[in-house]
């Protein structure tokens, strides 16, 4: 077996808030989106620089409060980019921990992405 990709599924409750956070603030782009029928919950695949996340409005998909740990390079530049954006709900800091420099971002649904360099 060879693993080709890992893709966490994160639970969302509000499509507009998810788009504002993941697309506008974090700078991800939509890879695909689908609904089973009009008015049904959305299922989005978003990606940025090799990281793919699936965002689901479907009951039972993902658990609010999940943590995704992502190893990166160039964290200081990404941190500066986020701090320059006018997003009123989050102002992440860089923290030095035993395992590296970390920036945690928390989405509107209490899911945390921990970027580590």
Biopython code that builds the backbone (N, CA, C, O; Angstrom):
import numpy as np
from Bio.PDB.StructureBuilder import StructureBuilder

atoms = [
    (1, "UNK", "N", (0.835, -1.179, 0.000)),
    (1, "UNK", "CA", (0.000, 0.000, 0.000)),
    (1, "UNK", "C", (0.881, 1.244, 0.000)),
    (1, "UNK", "O", (1.932, 1.272, 0.639)),
    (2, "UNK", "N", (0.444, 2.266, -0.720)),
    (2, "UNK", "CA", (1.108, 3.552, -0.719)),
    (2, "UNK", "C", (0.047, 4.635, -0.494)),
    (2, "UNK", "O", (-0.908, 4.739, -1.264)),
    (3, "UNK", "N", (0.211, 5.426, 0.545)),
    (3, "UNK", "CA", (-0.736, 6.510, 0.829)),
    (3, "UNK", "C", (-0.473, 7.646, -0.139)),
    (3, "UNK", "O", (0.665, 8.094, -0.276)),
    (4, "UNK", "N", (-1.505, 8.114, -0.808)),
    (4, "UNK", "CA", (-1.362, 9.192, -1.776)),
    (4, "UNK", "C", (-1.792, 10.541, -1.209)),
    (4, "UNK", "O", (-1.261, 11.580, -1.603)),
    (5, "UNK", "N", (-2.756, 10.528, -0.282)),
    (5, "UNK", "CA", (-3.225, 11.788, 0.290)),
    (5, "UNK", "C", (-4.033, 11.499, 1.546)),
    (5, "UNK", "O", (-4.717, 10.480, 1.643)),
    (6, "UNK", "N", (-3.944, 12.401, 2.491)),
    (6, "UNK", "CA", (-4.809, 12.379, 3.660)),
    (6, "UNK", "C", (-5.712, 13.593, 3.559)),
    (6, "UNK", "O", (-5.247, 14.694, 3.263)),
    (7, "UNK", "N", (-6.995, 13.401, 3.804)),
    (7, "UNK", "CA", (-7.936, 14.504, 3.652)),
    (7, "UNK", "C", (-8.934, 14.501, 4.799)),
    (7, "UNK", "O", (-9.914, 13.757, 4.755)),
    (8, "UNK", "N", (-8.709, 15.316, 5.825)),
    (8, "UNK", "CA", (-9.668, 15.385, 6.931)),
    (8, "UNK", "C", (-11.012, 15.942, 6.472)),
    (8, "UNK", "O", (-11.080, 16.781, 5.574)),
    (9, "UNK", "N", (-12.075, 15.462, 7.105)),
    (9, "UNK", "CA", (-13.421, 15.988, 6.878)),
    (9, "UNK", "C", (-13.799, 16.767, 8.129)),
    (9, "UNK", "O", (-13.839, 16.212, 9.227)),
    (10, "UNK", "N", (-14.076, 18.057, 7.958)),
    (10, "UNK", "CA", (-14.438, 18.925, 9.077)),
    (10, "UNK", "C", (-15.909, 19.306, 8.966)),
    (10, "UNK", "O", (-16.401, 19.614, 7.881)),
    (11, "UNK", "N", (-16.596, 19.281, 10.088)),
    (11, "UNK", "CA", (-18.026, 19.613, 10.134)),
    (11, "UNK", "C", (-18.195, 21.117, 10.114)),
    (11, "UNK", "O", (-17.505, 21.839, 10.835)),
    (12, "UNK", "N", (-19.116, 21.589, 9.284)),
    (12, "UNK", "CA", (-19.486, 23.007, 9.237)),
    (12, "UNK", "C", (-20.994, 23.121, 9.418)),
    (12, "UNK", "O", (-21.729, 22.167, 9.163)),
    (13, "UNK", "N", (-21.454, 24.288, 9.856)),
    (13, "UNK", "CA", (-22.876, 24.508, 10.071)),
    (13, "UNK", "C", (-23.421, 25.672, 9.267)),
    (13, "UNK", "O", (-24.636, 25.818, 9.136)),
    (14, "UNK", "N", (-22.554, 26.490, 8.737)),
    (14, "UNK", "CA", (-22.967, 27.706, 8.046)),
    (14, "UNK", "C", (-22.072, 27.878, 6.823)),
    (14, "UNK", "O", (-20.878, 28.151, 6.951)),
    (15, "UNK", "N", (-22.650, 27.720, 5.650)),
    (15, "UNK", "CA", (-21.861, 27.767, 4.420)),
    (15, "UNK", "C", (-21.188, 29.119, 4.218)),
    (15, "UNK", "O", (-20.021, 29.174, 3.830)),
    (16, "UNK", "N", (-21.908, 30.210, 4.476)),
    (16, "UNK", "CA", (-21.334, 31.547, 4.283)),
    (16, "UNK", "C", (-20.144, 31.768, 5.223)),
    (16, "UNK", "O", (-19.118, 32.309, 4.810)),
    (17, "UNK", "N", (-20.281, 31.352, 6.480)),
    (17, "UNK", "CA", (-19.178, 31.504, 7.446)),
    (17, "UNK", "C", (-17.988, 30.638, 7.047)),
    (17, "UNK", "O", (-16.839, 31.053, 7.198)),
    (18, "UNK", "N", (-18.256, 29.440, 6.541)),
    (18, "UNK", "CA", (-17.171, 28.554, 6.101)),
    (18, "UNK", "C", (-16.431, 29.168, 4.919)),
    (18, "UNK", "O", (-15.201, 29.149, 4.881)),
    (19, "UNK", "N", (-17.164, 29.707, 3.963)),
    (19, "UNK", "CA", (-16.530, 30.334, 2.795)),
    (19, "UNK", "C", (-15.713, 31.560, 3.210)),
    (19, "UNK", "O", (-14.603, 31.763, 2.718)),
    (20, "UNK", "N", (-16.259, 32.372, 4.110)),
    (20, "UNK", "CA", (-15.540, 33.563, 4.575)),
    (20, "UNK", "C", (-14.230, 33.175, 5.255)),
    (20, "UNK", "O", (-13.206, 33.830, 5.055)),
    (21, "UNK", "N", (-14.260, 32.120, 6.053)),
    (21, "UNK", "CA", (-13.066, 31.703, 6.777)),
    (21, "UNK", "C", (-12.067, 31.004, 5.866)),
    (21, "UNK", "O", (-10.913, 31.424, 5.779)),
    (22, "UNK", "N", (-12.491, 29.954, 5.192)),
    (22, "UNK", "CA", (-11.546, 29.122, 4.431)),
    (22, "UNK", "C", (-11.109, 29.762, 3.114)),
    (22, "UNK", "O", (-9.946, 29.638, 2.728)),
    (23, "UNK", "N", (-12.014, 30.439, 2.425)),
    (23, "UNK", "CA", (-11.663, 31.018, 1.120)),
    (23, "UNK", "C", (-11.113, 32.430, 1.272)),
    (23, "UNK", "O", (-9.998, 32.720, 0.839)),
    (24, "UNK", "N", (-11.901, 33.304, 1.889)),
    (24, "UNK", "CA", (-11.504, 34.713, 1.979)),
    (24, "UNK", "C", (-10.342, 34.936, 2.950)),
    (24, "UNK", "O", (-9.393, 35.654, 2.635)),
    (25, "UNK", "N", (-10.422, 34.319, 4.129)),
    (25, "UNK", "CA", (-9.396, 34.561, 5.142)),
    (25, "UNK", "C", (-8.164, 33.680, 4.949)),
    (25, "UNK", "O", (-7.054, 34.198, 4.824)),
    (26, "UNK", "N", (-8.338, 32.360, 4.922)),
    (26, "UNK", "CA", (-7.170, 31.475, 4.811)),
    (26, "UNK", "C", (-6.616, 31.398, 3.396)),
    (26, "UNK", "O", (-5.472, 30.984, 3.207)),
    (27, "UNK", "N", (-7.400, 31.786, 2.401)),
    (27, "UNK", "CA", (-6.901, 31.809, 1.028)),
    (27, "UNK", "C", (-6.993, 30.481, 0.291)),
    (27, "UNK", "O", (-6.319, 30.297, -0.723)),
    (28, "UNK", "N", (-7.804, 29.558, 0.774)),
    (28, "UNK", "CA", (-8.022, 28.297, 0.078)),
    (28, "UNK", "C", (-8.880, 28.552, -1.165)),
    (28, "UNK", "O", (-9.537, 29.587, -1.278)),
    (29, "UNK", "N", (-8.863, 27.603, -2.079)),
    (29, "UNK", "CA", (-9.758, 27.667, -3.239)),
    (29, "UNK", "C", (-10.628, 26.410, -3.234)),
    (29, "UNK", "O", (-10.262, 25.385, -2.659)),
    (30, "UNK", "N", (-11.777, 26.512, -3.882)),
    (30, "UNK", "CA", (-12.705, 25.385, -3.955)),
    (30, "UNK", "C", (-12.225, 24.419, -5.025)),
    (30, "UNK", "O", (-12.023, 24.799, -6.178)),
    (31, "UNK", "N", (-12.046, 23.178, -4.633)),
    (31, "UNK", "CA", (-11.676, 22.122, -5.571)),
    (31, "UNK", "C", (-12.946, 21.535, -6.195)),
    (31, "UNK", "O", (-13.010, 21.317, -7.405)),
    (32, "UNK", "N", (-13.957, 21.281, -5.352)),
    (32, "UNK", "CA", (-15.278, 20.891, -5.837)),
    (32, "UNK", "C", (-16.285, 21.148, -4.728)),
    (32, "UNK", "O", (-15.922, 21.274, -3.559)),
    (33, "UNK", "N", (-17.542, 21.225, -5.106)),
    (33, "UNK", "CA", (-18.623, 21.321, -4.139)),
    (33, "UNK", "C", (-19.810, 20.550, -4.675)),
    (33, "UNK", "O", (-20.020, 20.466, -5.885)),
    (34, "UNK", "N", (-20.586, 19.984, -3.757)),
    (34, "UNK", "CA", (-21.724, 19.185, -4.185)),
    (34, "UNK", "C", (-22.830, 19.232, -3.136)),
    (34, "UNK", "O", (-22.583, 19.446, -1.949)),
    (35, "UNK", "N", (-24.041, 19.028, -3.607)),
    (35, "UNK", "CA", (-25.224, 18.864, -2.760)),
    (35, "UNK", "C", (-25.997, 17.679, -3.325)),
    (35, "UNK", "O", (-26.026, 17.474, -4.538)),
    (36, "UNK", "N", (-26.612, 16.912, -2.464)),
    (36, "UNK", "CA", (-27.388, 15.769, -2.937)),
    (36, "UNK", "C", (-28.631, 16.211, -3.697)),
    (36, "UNK", "O", (-29.094, 15.526, -4.609)),
    (37, "UNK", "N", (-29.166, 17.374, -3.305)),
    (37, "UNK", "CA", (-30.338, 17.956, -3.965)),
    (37, "UNK", "C", (-30.419, 19.418, -3.552)),
    (37, "UNK", "O", (-29.786, 19.812, -2.572)),
    (38, "UNK", "N", (-31.187, 20.237, -4.281)),
    (38, "UNK", "CA", (-31.302, 21.655, -3.890)),
    (38, "UNK", "C", (-31.777, 21.787, -2.441)),
    (38, "UNK", "O", (-32.707, 21.104, -2.011)),
    (39, "UNK", "N", (-31.123, 22.672, -1.706)),
    (39, "UNK", "CA", (-31.476, 22.898, -0.308)),
    (39, "UNK", "C", (-30.816, 21.935, 0.665)),
    (39, "UNK", "O", (-30.915, 22.128, 1.876)),
    (40, "UNK", "N", (-30.150, 20.908, 0.169)),
    (40, "UNK", "CA", (-29.456, 19.956, 1.037)),
    (40, "UNK", "C", (-28.152, 20.574, 1.530)),
    (40, "UNK", "O", (-27.679, 21.552, 0.950)),
    (41, "UNK", "N", (-27.563, 20.022, 2.590)),
    (41, "UNK", "CA", (-26.277, 20.536, 3.076)),
    (41, "UNK", "C", (-25.200, 20.428, 2.002)),
    (41, "UNK", "O", (-25.248, 19.565, 1.126)),
    (42, "UNK", "N", (-24.244, 21.318, 2.098)),
    (42, "UNK", "CA", (-23.145, 21.338, 1.127)),
    (42, "UNK", "C", (-22.002, 20.437, 1.593)),
    (42, "UNK", "O", (-21.817, 20.194, 2.785)),
    (43, "UNK", "N", (-21.253, 19.959, 0.620)),
    (43, "UNK", "CA", (-20.001, 19.236, 0.859)),
    (43, "UNK", "C", (-18.977, 19.902, -0.039)),
    (43, "UNK", "O", (-19.102, 19.864, -1.263)),
    (44, "UNK", "N", (-17.953, 20.520, 0.569)),
    (44, "UNK", "CA", (-16.933, 21.278, -0.156)),
    (44, "UNK", "C", (-15.563, 20.638, 0.006)),
    (44, "UNK", "O", (-15.215, 20.152, 1.082)),
    (45, "UNK", "N", (-14.804, 20.643, -1.056)),
    (45, "UNK", "CA", (-13.386, 20.310, -0.970)),
    (45, "UNK", "C", (-12.626, 21.602, -1.228)),
    (45, "UNK", "O", (-12.790, 22.234, -2.272)),
    (46, "UNK", "N", (-11.787, 21.993, -0.259)),
    (46, "UNK", "CA", (-10.984, 23.205, -0.415)),
    (46, "UNK", "C", (-9.521, 22.819, -0.344)),
    (46, "UNK", "O", (-9.155, 21.858, 0.332)),
    (47, "UNK", "N", (-8.678, 23.575, -1.050)),
    (47, "UNK", "CA", (-7.252, 23.245, -1.060)),
    (47, "UNK", "C", (-6.412, 24.506, -1.118)),
    (47, "UNK", "O", (-6.837, 25.554, -1.605)),
    (48, "UNK", "N", (-5.197, 24.358, -0.598)),
    (48, "UNK", "CA", (-4.214, 25.427, -0.640)),
    (48, "UNK", "C", (-2.834, 24.820, -0.480)),
    (48, "UNK", "O", (-2.557, 24.163, 0.524)),
    (49, "UNK", "N", (-1.977, 25.029, -1.446)),
    (49, "UNK", "CA", (-0.566, 24.623, -1.361)),
    (49, "UNK", "C", (-0.366, 23.188, -0.885)),
    (49, "UNK", "O", (0.463, 22.934, -0.011)),
    (50, "UNK", "N", (-1.119, 22.253, -1.451)),
    (50, "UNK", "CA", (-0.948, 20.844, -1.116)),
    (50, "UNK", "C", (-1.802, 20.341, 0.028)),
    (50, "UNK", "O", (-1.828, 19.136, 0.282)),
    (51, "UNK", "N", (-2.501, 21.218, 0.726)),
    (51, "UNK", "CA", (-3.400, 20.816, 1.805)),
    (51, "UNK", "C", (-4.830, 20.806, 1.281)),
    (51, "UNK", "O", (-5.327, 21.818, 0.786)),
    (52, "UNK", "N", (-5.484, 19.661, 1.393)),
    (52, "UNK", "CA", (-6.884, 19.535, 1.005)),
    (52, "UNK", "C", (-7.699, 19.223, 2.251)),
    (52, "UNK", "O", (-7.341, 18.347, 3.038)),
    (53, "UNK", "N", (-8.799, 19.951, 2.421)),
    (53, "UNK", "CA", (-9.738, 19.708, 3.512)),
    (53, "UNK", "C", (-11.122, 19.543, 2.901)),
    (53, "UNK", "O", (-11.471, 20.235, 1.945)),
    (54, "UNK", "N", (-11.899, 18.636, 3.448)),
    (54, "UNK", "CA", (-13.297, 18.512, 3.058)),
    (54, "UNK", "C", (-14.137, 19.127, 4.169)),
    (54, "UNK", "O", (-13.923, 18.853, 5.350)),
    (55, "UNK", "N", (-15.083, 19.951, 3.782)),
    (55, "UNK", "CA", (-15.961, 20.649, 4.714)),
    (55, "UNK", "C", (-17.373, 20.155, 4.461)),
    (55, "UNK", "O", (-17.873, 20.237, 3.339)),
    (56, "UNK", "N", (-18.016, 19.644, 5.499)),
    (56, "UNK", "CA", (-19.314, 19.013, 5.307)),
    (56, "UNK", "C", (-20.377, 19.586, 6.230)),
    (56, "UNK", "O", (-20.165, 19.746, 7.433)),
    (57, "UNK", "N", (-21.507, 19.887, 5.646)),
    (57, "UNK", "CA", (-22.668, 20.297, 6.417)),
    (57, "UNK", "C", (-23.562, 19.125, 6.777)),
    (57, "UNK", "O", (-24.623, 19.320, 7.371)),
    (58, "UNK", "N", (-23.158, 17.919, 6.433)),
    (58, "UNK", "CA", (-23.974, 16.727, 6.667)),
    (58, "UNK", "C", (-23.819, 16.212, 8.096)),
    (58, "UNK", "O", (-22.705, 16.096, 8.608)),
    (59, "UNK", "N", (-24.942, 15.907, 8.728)),
    (59, "UNK", "CA", (-24.956, 15.329, 10.069)),
    (59, "UNK", "C", (-24.138, 14.038, 10.066)),
    (59, "UNK", "O", (-24.316, 13.187, 9.194)),
    (60, "UNK", "N", (-23.250, 13.897, 11.036)),
    (60, "UNK", "CA", (-22.440, 12.694, 11.155)),
    (60, "UNK", "C", (-21.090, 12.787, 10.468)),
    (60, "UNK", "O", (-20.235, 11.926, 10.676)),
    (61, "UNK", "N", (-20.881, 13.807, 9.656)),
    (61, "UNK", "CA", (-19.577, 13.994, 9.006)),
    (61, "UNK", "C", (-18.720, 14.883, 9.887)),
    (61, "UNK", "O", (-19.043, 16.052, 10.097)),
    (62, "UNK", "N", (-17.650, 14.345, 10.392)),
    (62, "UNK", "CA", (-16.743, 15.134, 11.220)),
    (62, "UNK", "C", (-17.340, 15.448, 12.579)),
    (62, "UNK", "O", (-18.526, 15.227, 12.822)),
    (63, "UNK", "N", (-16.509, 15.958, 13.446)),
    (63, "UNK", "CA", (-16.915, 16.321, 14.798)),
    (63, "UNK", "C", (-16.406, 17.720, 15.094)),
    (63, "UNK", "O", (-15.204, 17.963, 14.992)),
    (64, "UNK", "N", (-17.287, 18.653, 15.459)),
    (64, "UNK", "CA", (-16.802, 19.996, 15.811)),
    (64, "UNK", "C", (-15.747, 19.909, 16.904)),
    (64, "UNK", "O", (-15.866, 19.107, 17.830)),
    (65, "UNK", "N", (-14.732, 20.722, 16.795)),
    (65, "UNK", "CA", (-13.650, 20.703, 17.758)),
    (65, "UNK", "C", (-12.503, 19.804, 17.332)),
    (65, "UNK", "O", (-11.607, 19.532, 18.131)),
    (66, "UNK", "N", (-12.510, 19.341, 16.101)),
    (66, "UNK", "CA", (-11.421, 18.508, 15.600)),
    (66, "UNK", "C", (-10.159, 19.345, 15.416)),
    (66, "UNK", "O", (-10.218, 20.569, 15.296)),
    (67, "UNK", "N", (-9.013, 18.658, 15.398)),
    (67, "UNK", "CA", (-7.726, 19.313, 15.191)),
    (67, "UNK", "C", (-7.044, 18.677, 13.988)),
    (67, "UNK", "O", (-6.970, 17.454, 13.872)),
    (68, "UNK", "N", (-6.548, 19.530, 13.093)),
    (68, "UNK", "CA", (-5.766, 19.069, 11.951)),
    (68, "UNK", "C", (-4.365, 19.646, 12.126)),
    (68, "UNK", "O", (-4.199, 20.864, 12.205)),
    (69, "UNK", "N", (-3.356, 18.776, 12.186)),
    (69, "UNK", "CA", (-1.967, 19.187, 12.341)),
    (69, "UNK", "C", (-1.311, 19.171, 10.966)),
    (69, "UNK", "O", (-1.329, 18.151, 10.278)),
    (70, "UNK", "N", (-0.727, 20.311, 10.563)),
    (70, "UNK", "CA", (-0.173, 20.449, 9.220)),
    (70, "UNK", "C", (1.265, 20.944, 9.319)),
    (70, "UNK", "O", (1.510, 22.034, 9.834)),
    (71, "UNK", "N", (2.220, 20.148, 8.828)),
    (71, "UNK", "CA", (3.621, 20.585, 8.757)),
    (71, "UNK", "C", (3.786, 21.460, 7.529)),
    (71, "UNK", "O", (3.342, 21.099, 6.439)),
    (72, "UNK", "N", (4.425, 22.609, 7.702)),
    (72, "UNK", "CA", (4.582, 23.574, 6.613)),
    (72, "UNK", "C", (5.982, 24.167, 6.623)),
    (72, "UNK", "O", (6.744, 23.993, 7.574)),
    (73, "UNK", "N", (6.300, 24.865, 5.554)),
    (73, "UNK", "CA", (7.448, 25.766, 5.534)),
    (73, "UNK", "C", (6.907, 27.124, 5.118)),
    (73, "UNK", "O", (5.872, 27.205, 4.457)),
    (74, "UNK", "N", (7.591, 28.179, 5.497)),
    (74, "UNK", "CA", (7.131, 29.522, 5.173)),
    (74, "UNK", "C", (6.028, 30.032, 6.087)),
    (74, "UNK", "O", (5.215, 30.864, 5.683)),
    (75, "UNK", "N", (5.999, 29.539, 7.309)),
    (75, "UNK", "CA", (4.925, 29.909, 8.233)),
    (75, "UNK", "C", (4.921, 31.394, 8.577)),
    (75, "UNK", "O", (3.849, 31.990, 8.683)),
    (76, "UNK", "N", (6.069, 31.996, 8.752)),
    (76, "UNK", "CA", (6.116, 33.433, 9.098)),
    (76, "UNK", "C", (5.462, 34.292, 8.022)),
    (76, "UNK", "O", (4.751, 35.246, 8.338)),
    (77, "UNK", "N", (5.695, 33.965, 6.770)),
    (77, "UNK", "CA", (5.088, 34.730, 5.672)),
    (77, "UNK", "C", (3.580, 34.543, 5.654)),
    (77, "UNK", "O", (2.838, 35.503, 5.448)),
    (78, "UNK", "N", (3.117, 33.303, 5.871)),
    (78, "UNK", "CA", (1.666, 33.044, 5.894)),
    (78, "UNK", "C", (1.022, 33.765, 7.080)),
    (78, "UNK", "O", (-0.066, 34.326, 6.959)),
    (79, "UNK", "N", (1.705, 33.743, 8.223)),
    (79, "UNK", "CA", (1.222, 34.454, 9.412)),
    (79, "UNK", "C", (1.059, 35.944, 9.114)),
    (79, "UNK", "O", (0.035, 36.537, 9.452)),
    (80, "UNK", "N", (2.058, 36.544, 8.486)),
    (80, "UNK", "CA", (1.989, 37.975, 8.151)),
    (80, "UNK", "C", (0.842, 38.250, 7.184)),
    (80, "UNK", "O", (0.150, 39.260, 7.308)),
    (81, "UNK", "N", (0.643, 37.358, 6.231)),
    (81, "UNK", "CA", (-0.460, 37.507, 5.272)),
    (81, "UNK", "C", (-1.819, 37.492, 5.989)),
    (81, "UNK", "O", (-2.686, 38.314, 5.694)),
    (82, "UNK", "N", (-1.997, 36.566, 6.919)),
    (82, "UNK", "CA", (-3.262, 36.493, 7.651)),
    (82, "UNK", "C", (-3.452, 37.697, 8.563)),
    (82, "UNK", "O", (-4.556, 38.233, 8.664)),
    (83, "UNK", "N", (-2.386, 38.122, 9.223)),
    (83, "UNK", "CA", (-2.506, 39.273, 10.133)),
    (83, "UNK", "C", (-2.852, 40.554, 9.392)),
    (83, "UNK", "O", (-3.426, 41.471, 9.979)),
    (84, "UNK", "N", (-2.508, 40.631, 8.106)),
    (84, "UNK", "CA", (-2.801, 41.825, 7.308)),
    (84, "UNK", "C", (-4.255, 41.869, 6.820)),
    (84, "UNK", "O", (-4.712, 42.901, 6.328)),
    (85, "UNK", "N", (-4.973, 40.762, 6.954)),
    (85, "UNK", "CA", (-6.363, 40.711, 6.474)),
    (85, "UNK", "C", (-7.316, 41.207, 7.543)),
    (85, "UNK", "O", (-7.091, 40.978, 8.732)),
    (86, "UNK", "N", (-8.376, 41.883, 7.134)),
    (86, "UNK", "CA", (-9.343, 42.420, 8.097)),
    (86, "UNK", "C", (-10.390, 41.386, 8.517)),
    (86, "UNK", "O", (-11.582, 41.575, 8.274)),
    (87, "UNK", "N", (-9.952, 40.306, 9.141)),
    (87, "UNK", "CA", (-10.872, 39.277, 9.630)),
    (87, "UNK", "C", (-11.072, 39.516, 11.123)),
    (87, "UNK", "O", (-10.129, 39.368, 11.900)),
    (88, "UNK", "N", (-12.271, 39.878, 11.529)),
    (88, "UNK", "CA", (-12.520, 40.321, 12.889)),
    (88, "UNK", "C", (-12.645, 39.244, 13.945)),
    (88, "UNK", "O", (-12.767, 39.562, 15.128)),
    (89, "UNK", "N", (-12.619, 37.973, 13.556)),
    (89, "UNK", "CA", (-12.876, 36.909, 14.516)),
    (89, "UNK", "C", (-11.634, 36.187, 15.011)),
    (89, "UNK", "O", (-11.717, 35.377, 15.935)),
    (90, "UNK", "N", (-10.472, 36.471, 14.402)),
    (90, "UNK", "CA", (-9.273, 35.723, 14.766)),
    (90, "UNK", "C", (-8.027, 36.527, 14.434)),
    (90, "UNK", "O", (-7.928, 37.119, 13.359)),
    (91, "UNK", "N", (-7.076, 36.546, 15.362)),
    (91, "UNK", "CA", (-5.768, 37.185, 15.153)),
    (91, "UNK", "C", (-4.714, 36.202, 15.643)),
    (91, "UNK", "O", (-4.240, 36.329, 16.772)),
    (92, "UNK", "N", (-4.334, 35.221, 14.823)),
    (92, "UNK", "CA", (-3.425, 34.178, 15.298)),
    (92, "UNK", "C", (-2.022, 34.702, 15.578)),
    (92, "UNK", "O", (-1.558, 35.654, 14.950)),
    (93, "UNK", "N", (-1.370, 34.069, 16.518)),
    (93, "UNK", "CA", (0.019, 34.370, 16.859)),
    (93, "UNK", "C", (0.899, 33.184, 16.500)),
    (93, "UNK", "O", (0.417, 32.066, 16.318)),
    (94, "UNK", "N", (2.179, 33.441, 16.403)),
    (94, "UNK", "CA", (3.166, 32.377, 16.267)),
    (94, "UNK", "C", (3.648, 32.027, 17.662)),
    (94, "UNK", "O", (3.951, 32.918, 18.457)),
    (95, "UNK", "N", (3.721, 30.739, 17.968)),
    (95, "UNK", "CA", (4.192, 30.282, 19.263)),
    (95, "UNK", "C", (5.309, 29.267, 19.062)),
    (95, "UNK", "O", (5.215, 28.398, 18.196)),
    (96, "UNK", "N", (6.356, 29.377, 19.856)),
    (96, "UNK", "CA", (7.425, 28.395, 19.807)),
    (96, "UNK", "C", (7.125, 27.302, 20.820)),
    (96, "UNK", "O", (6.971, 27.566, 22.013)),
    (97, "UNK", "N", (7.043, 26.072, 20.328)),
    (97, "UNK", "CA", (6.794, 24.917, 21.190)),
    (97, "UNK", "C", (7.943, 23.939, 21.007)),
    (97, "UNK", "O", (8.808, 24.151, 20.156)),
    (98, "UNK", "N", (7.962, 22.893, 21.780)),
    (98, "UNK", "CA", (9.053, 21.908, 21.713)),
    (98, "UNK", "C", (9.214, 21.315, 20.318)),
    (98, "UNK", "O", (10.325, 20.954, 19.931)),
    (99, "UNK", "N", (8.141, 21.210, 19.566)),
    (99, "UNK", "CA", (8.168, 20.558, 18.253)),
    (99, "UNK", "C", (8.260, 21.529, 17.093)),
    (99, "UNK", "O", (8.270, 21.088, 15.944)),
    (100, "UNK", "N", (8.329, 22.845, 17.339)),
    (100, "UNK", "CA", (8.494, 23.822, 16.273)),
    (100, "UNK", "C", (7.716, 25.089, 16.528)),
    (100, "UNK", "O", (7.154, 25.289, 17.605)),
    (101, "UNK", "N", (7.691, 25.943, 15.525)),
    (101, "UNK", "CA", (6.910, 27.178, 15.587)),
    (101, "UNK", "C", (5.513, 26.839, 15.075)),
    (101, "UNK", "O", (5.363, 26.222, 14.020)),
    (102, "UNK", "N", (4.498, 27.247, 15.826)),
    (102, "UNK", "CA", (3.126, 26.843, 15.553)),
    (102, "UNK", "C", (2.221, 28.058, 15.451)),
    (102, "UNK", "O", (2.370, 29.029, 16.194)),
    (103, "UNK", "N", (1.283, 27.987, 14.518)),
    (103, "UNK", "CA", (0.198, 28.968, 14.420)),
    (103, "UNK", "C", (-1.108, 28.183, 14.373)),
    (103, "UNK", "O", (-1.339, 27.403, 13.450)),
    (104, "UNK", "N", (-1.954, 28.393, 15.370)),
    (104, "UNK", "CA", (-3.260, 27.748, 15.404)),
    (104, "UNK", "C", (-4.322, 28.704, 14.897)),
    (104, "UNK", "O", (-4.370, 29.866, 15.301)),
    (105, "UNK", "N", (-5.172, 28.208, 14.009)),
    (105, "UNK", "CA", (-6.343, 28.963, 13.576)),
    (105, "UNK", "C", (-7.570, 28.122, 13.907)),
    (105, "UNK", "O", (-7.561, 26.902, 13.744)),
    (106, "UNK", "N", (-8.615, 28.779, 14.371)),
    (106, "UNK", "CA", (-9.847, 28.091, 14.766)),
    (106, "UNK", "C", (-10.972, 28.609, 13.892)),
    (106, "UNK", "O", (-11.223, 29.812, 13.828)),
    (107, "UNK", "N", (-11.647, 27.691, 13.219)),
    (107, "UNK", "CA", (-12.722, 28.089, 12.312)),
    (107, "UNK", "C", (-13.992, 28.431, 13.094)),
    (107, "UNK", "O", (-14.031, 28.227, 14.308)),
    (108, "UNK", "N", (-15.020, 28.940, 12.436)),
    (108, "UNK", "CA", (-16.252, 29.318, 13.138)),
    (108, "UNK", "C", (-16.996, 28.148, 13.782)),
    (108, "UNK", "O", (-17.988, 28.362, 14.479)),
    (109, "UNK", "N", (-16.537, 26.919, 13.560)),
    (109, "UNK", "CA", (-17.213, 25.724, 14.059)),
    (109, "UNK", "C", (-16.365, 25.008, 15.112)),
    (109, "UNK", "O", (-16.632, 23.863, 15.476)),
    (110, "UNK", "N", (-15.345, 25.708, 15.586)),
    (110, "UNK", "CA", (-14.431, 25.258, 16.639)),
    (110, "UNK", "C", (-13.463, 24.171, 16.190)),
    (110, "UNK", "O", (-12.894, 23.470, 17.027)),
    (111, "UNK", "N", (-13.265, 24.019, 14.876)),
    (111, "UNK", "CA", (-12.224, 23.129, 14.372)),
    (111, "UNK", "C", (-10.916, 23.917, 14.352)),
    (111, "UNK", "O", (-10.895, 25.094, 13.993)),
    (112, "UNK", "N", (-9.833, 23.255, 14.739)),
    (112, "UNK", "CA", (-8.535, 23.934, 14.804)),
    (112, "UNK", "C", (-7.580, 23.349, 13.764)),
    (112, "UNK", "O", (-7.451, 22.132, 13.632)),
    (113, "UNK", "N", (-6.920, 24.236, 13.036)),
    (113, "UNK", "CA", (-5.829, 23.831, 12.149)),
    (113, "UNK", "C", (-4.554, 24.356, 12.795)),
    (113, "UNK", "O", (-4.401, 25.556, 13.025)),
    (114, "UNK", "N", (-3.653, 23.442, 13.078)),
    (114, "UNK", "CA", (-2.396, 23.783, 13.726)),
    (114, "UNK", "C", (-1.290, 23.670, 12.695)),
    (114, "UNK", "O", (-0.835, 22.572, 12.373)),
    (115, "UNK", "N", (-0.857, 24.828, 12.174)),
    (115, "UNK", "CA", (0.244, 24.877, 11.209)),
    (115, "UNK", "C", (1.550, 24.879, 11.977)),
    (115, "UNK", "O", (1.720, 25.680, 12.896)),
    (116, "UNK", "N", (2.480, 23.999, 11.622)),
    (116, "UNK", "CA", (3.736, 23.880, 12.366)),
    (116, "UNK", "C", (4.920, 23.859, 11.409)),
    (116, "UNK", "O", (4.916, 23.146, 10.405)),
    (117, "UNK", "N", (5.934, 24.658, 11.742)),
    (117, "UNK", "CA", (7.177, 24.650, 10.988)),
    (117, "UNK", "C", (8.312, 24.267, 11.915)),
    (117, "UNK", "O", (9.463, 24.198, 11.486)),
]
sb = StructureBuilder()
sb.init_structure("model")
sb.init_model(0)
sb.init_chain("A")
sb.init_seg("    ")
for serial, (resi, resn, name, xyz) in enumerate(atoms, 1):
    if name == "N":
        sb.init_residue(resn, " ", resi, " ")
    sb.init_atom(name, np.array(xyz, "f"), 0.0, 1.0, " ", f" {name:<3s}", serial, name[0])
structure = sb.get_structure()
